[in-house]
Amino acid sequence: MKRFFHRFAQGTAALMGSHWAFSAAAAACLVWALTGPVFDYSNTWQLVINTATTVLTFLAVFLIQNTQNR
């Protein structure tokens, strides 16, 4: 299990540090911003981006910690 997590964390760190990950995140934010008027800037519309960024940040903290521990 430890070896699997090490390989998974290493691969994920490489992916998250790529220009593709940044481009995908920027595109997701742009799509979210452009759909604001469609959803009348509702609470649900705001909750989608808030939840997504919170979950991804939470997971990224552990990924960063694992990378630094190596």
N, C-alpha and C positions, 0 to 999 in steps of 0.2 A: 504494500500500500504506500509506503514511504517513497519507494522508487517511482511509482506511478504518479504520485503528487509532484515529485521533483520534476519529472519530465513534463507533466501538464503545466506546472507553474512556469517552467522555462519557456515552453512554447507559447503560452499565453502572454508572457512578458514581451517576447519578441513580436508577437502580433499587435499587442496594445501600443508598442513603441513605434509602430510603422506609420508611414504616411497614409496608408490605406485606412487605418483606424481613425486617424484625425479627419480624413476626408469624409468617412462615414458619419462621424459624430457631427461634423459641420453641416453635412447634408441633412441629417435628422433634425438638427436645430432649425435649419432653413425651412424645411417642410413644415415643422411645427409652427413656426412664425407665420408662414404663408397661409396656413389653415385657420389662423385666429379669426379672421372675419367670417369664415364659413361657419364656424361654431360659435360665433357671437362672443368670443373671448370668455366662454363659460368657465365655471369652476372646474368642471370635468376636464376641459381642455388644458387648464393650468395644472391640474393634478397629474395628468399623463406625463408631462415633462418633469415635474417635480419628483414623482415616484421613480421614473427611469433614471434620472441623474443621481438620486439618493442611493438606489440599489447598486448602480455601477460604481459610485464612489466608495461605498462600503466594501465591495469586492476588491476594488483597486487598492485599497489600504492594505489588505492582507497580501495581495500580490506584491506590492512594493516592499512590505516587510520581509516576505520570503526572499525577494531578490537581494535585499540588503543583508540578510543573514547569510547568504551564500558568499 
